[in-house]
Amino acid sequence: MPQNYFYLVLAALAISTLTACSNGSGNGSGSGTGGQCGLVQPIAPTEVVTGMLEEDDCTAEEIYPLESSGDPSFIDEYSIVLPANGTLTITMTSTEINPILFLVSSAESCSAGCVASIIIASDNDSGGGQNAFITMDLAAGTYGIQANALGTGPGAYSLQTTFTP
C-alpha cells in the first residue's frame, strides 16, 4: 500500500482512546541529532534541535507494525517533560524531506512496536509549505514526539518546541 495510506490511517486513529505503548523498550537519551532505533532523545519544552532521518533509525513499520503496511520511512523519537499545564507548540521544518509530526502519550521508545492509539495529534503540512506544526493544550507530564517524513529517503530537519504555561 502507498505510504500516504499509512499516514491517513494514523491520522484517523489519532482520535481513538489513548492507551499505553504496547511493548516499548529502551529509554536512552541522545544529543538531538537523530539516529539509532530505540533511542529516545530528550527535548526541552522550549528548544530547537536538528535531526537526521537516516538508515539506523526505526522505521514506521517497526514503530506501528499493525498500521504501517510495511512503511519503510524513518522515525526519530523524542521525550518532552512539561512542568505544568499549558500550551505546547511543535514545529518540524526541512528543505530535504516532507516532515510529519506525531505527539504521543508515551515517551518510551516504540522500537518494539506501539499501537496507533497512543497518538494524541499528528500533522503533515500545517506549518507552511510542507512543514509540520502541532499546537495543543496539555496537562503537566511526559510525552513523546516522533519525527517522520513522507517518502523513504534520509534527510535533515529542525524540530522546535515552545511551551507556555
N, C-alpha and C positions, 0 to 999 in steps of 0.2 A: 504494500500500500504506500502511497506517497507520504512523504514526511509531513506535509501540510495537514494530512488527516490526523496524525498523532497530535499536533498542536490543537486542532479543533476538538478532539476527544478530551484532551486535558483541560481545555478551557471550559467545556461543558461539565466536566466532573468537578471543577473547582468550586461549584456551588453546593456540592453534596456535603453531608455531615462529616465534620472533621474527625479523623481517627489518628492514632499514633502510628509512627513508622512501623511497618510490619516486622522487619527484622534487620534494621540498620546495624552497622558495625563500625567501629573506629570513631575516634574523636580527636584526631590530631589537629594541629594548627600550623599555619604557614605564614609566608611573608606577603601574601596578597598577589602573587604572580601567577597563580593557577597551576594546574598540573597535579598528577598523581591521584588516581582513583581512590576514593575513600578518605582523602584528606579534606577536613573541614577547616577552612581558614577563618579566623575571627575578623570581623569588621566592626568598627566603632559606629555608634549611632549617627555621628557626623564625620564622614571620612571620604576620601577619594582614593581608590586603588586601581591599578592597572592589572589586567589579567590576560591570559592567552588560552583560548580553547585549542587543545592540541592532542596528539596521539595518546599520551599517557593518562588523559582524563577519563572519567567514567563516561559511558555513552547513555543516551536516553533509554536504550534497551536494557541496560544494567540497572538504571535508577527506577524505571517504571516497566518491568517486564510484562505485565499484563496488559498495558495500554499502548506500548510503543510500536507494536507491529514491526519489530526489527529495526527501529530507527537508529542509525549509527552516529547521529550528531553528538558532539561532546558537551559535557556539563561540568562546570566548576561549582563547588558547594561552599557556602559561607555561613557563619553563625553570627547573629547580632543579638546583643542583650539591651533591652530597653529598660532604663532605670525607673520609669514612671509611665503612667498612661499618657498618650499623646499621639501626634501625627508623624508617621514615618513616610518619607518620600525616597524612592529608589529610582535612579536613572542609569541606564546602560547605553553607552554610545560606542559606535565603531565606524570606521571607514572601510573595514575589511570584511565584516560579516553583517548579517541581518539579525540583531540581538532579540532574544526572547528572555524575559524575566519570570521567575516563579518566586512567590513569597509563600513559605510553607510553615506549618505548625510545629515541625520538628527540626531541631538544629543538629541532630545526629546525622552521620553520613548515611546516605541511602545506597551505598555501593553494593549492598547485598539485596537491594530491592525495596521499594516502598509502594504503597497504594496511592493512587492519584488523589484520593480524598484528603490527603494531608495538605493539598494546595489551597491556600487561602485566597490568593489572587494571582493572575498571570497577565502578561501583556507582551505584544509584539511591536506595535507601531505607534503608540500614543505619545512617544517622546519627540515627535517631529521627524520627518523623513522616515527612515527605517529603525529609528532608535526606540528603545523600550522605556516605559515610565509607569510606576505604580505609586500612588499616594493613598494612605489608609490610616484611619484612627485605630489604634491598637492598645490593648492593656499591657501593663508592665510585664516583662518576661523575656524568654529566649525564643528566637525564631530562626528560621533558615531562609537563605536567599540562594536561588540556583540560577546561574548564568548559563544560557543556552543560545543557540542560533538556528535559524532555518538554513539548511544545507549542511554538508558534511565536512567541509574543509576547515583547516585551522585558521585562526585569526585572533588578532589583538582587540581588546576592548577596554573601556574605562567604566568603572562602577562607582557611582556616587550615592552616598546616603546622607540624608538630612533628617534630624529629629527635632520636633518642637513639643515640649511637654504641655 
